[in-house]
Amino acid sequence: MTTICIPTLQNQGLSSEISMHFGKSPFFTFLKMENNEIKNVETVESRGRHTGGAITPAEIILNHNADVLVCGNLGSKAVNMLKNSGLKVYSGASGTVKEAVEKYLAGELSTADDNSCTEKH
């Protein structure tokens, strides 16, 4: 079983809109996938440093044993931390969680590199 994490703006499961700013995402939606089918959806509130918490958003994802991150954009520190921990990181997602998963399964997302973020940090 594969766990996919998607940073989201709401706690609305597959209908949640993707947060385009990874570090400031208010929620992370985790999907358990088996044979390209969604078996479980869980959304957790972000308690990362950007939202007043004590750990990084990357650490939140690692603590939930995700295998894959699908997101809009993210900075080089997060890319490096996640990739060095064995996660596959994909960027360029937009729309809803359901749409992002469909794009991921179809191979339509880009593999993130350390220059993925378009914002100045």
C-alpha positions in Angstrom: 0.0 0.0 0.0 1.3 3.5 -0.9 0.5 6.6 1.1 0.2 9.9 -0.9 0.2 13.2 0.9 -1.3 16.3 -0.7 -1.2 19.8 1.0 -4.7 21.2 1.0 -6.7 24.3 1.9 -9.7 22.5 3.4 -10.6 19.4 5.2 -13.0 18.1 2.5 -11.4 14.8 1.5 -11.1 14.3 -2.3 -12.9 17.6 -2.9 -10.3 19.7 -1.0 -8.5 22.3 -3.1 -4.7 21.9 -3.3 -2.7 24.5 -1.4 -0.2 26.1 -3.7 2.1 27.1 -0.9 3.4 23.8 0.7 4.8 25.4 3.9 1.7 27.4 4.7 -0.8 24.7 3.9 -3.5 24.5 6.6 -4.1 20.8 6.1 -2.4 17.7 4.7 -4.6 15.1 3.1 -3.2 11.5 3.1 -4.5 8.8 0.8 -3.8 5.1 1.1 -3.6 3.6 -2.3 -3.6 0.0 -3.4 -3.5 -1.1 -7.1 -4.2 2.5 -8.1 -7.4 2.6 -6.0 -8.0 4.9 -3.0 -8.6 2.8 0.0 -8.6 5.5 2.8 -8.6 9.3 3.0 -7.4 11.1 6.2 -6.9 14.9 6.6 -4.8 16.3 9.4 -4.4 19.9 10.4 -0.9 21.4 9.9 1.0 22.2 13.0 4.1 23.2 11.1 6.4 26.1 11.8 4.8 28.3 9.2 1.5 27.9 11.1 2.8 28.4 14.6 3.9 24.8 15.3 7.2 23.3 16.4 8.1 21.1 13.5 8.5 21.6 9.7 5.7 20.6 7.3 8.2 18.0 5.9 8.4 16.4 9.3 4.6 16.2 9.6 4.6 14.3 6.3 7.4 12.0 7.4 5.7 11.4 10.7 2.6 10.1 8.8 4.8 7.6 6.8 4.0 9.0 3.4 5.6 7.5 0.4 4.8 10.2 -2.1 4.1 14.0 -1.9 2.0 15.6 -4.7 1.9 19.4 -4.5 1.8 22.6 -6.3 5.1 24.1 -5.3 7.7 23.7 -2.5 11.1 25.0 -1.6 14.4 23.4 -2.0 14.8 22.7 1.8 11.6 20.7 1.8 12.4 18.9 -1.5 15.9 17.9 -0.2 14.6 16.8 3.2 11.8 14.7 1.8 13.8 13.1 -1.0 16.7 12.3 1.4 14.1 10.5 3.5 13.1 8.4 0.5 9.9 10.1 -0.5 9.0 10.7 -4.2 8.1 14.3 -4.6 5.9 15.6 -7.5 5.0 19.2 -8.2 2.8 21.1 -10.6 -0.5 19.8 -9.2 -3.5 22.0 -9.0 -7.3 21.8 -8.5 -8.7 19.2 -6.1 -7.2 16.2 -4.4 -9.1 13.9 -6.8 -7.8 15.8 -9.8 -4.2 15.7 -8.5 -4.4 11.9 -7.8 -5.7 11.4 -11.4 -2.8 13.4 -12.8 -0.3 11.5 -10.6 -1.6 8.1 -11.7 -1.5 9.2 -15.4 2.1 10.3 -15.0 1.3 14.0 -15.8 3.1 15.6 -12.9 6.8 16.7 -12.8 9.3 15.2 -10.4 10.3 18.0 -8.0 13.9 19.2 -7.9 15.7 21.6 -5.6 14.5 24.5 -7.8 10.8 23.7 -7.7 9.6 26.7 -5.7 8.7 29.8 -7.7 8.4 31.9 -4.5 11.3 33.8 -3.0 12.4 32.4 0.4 
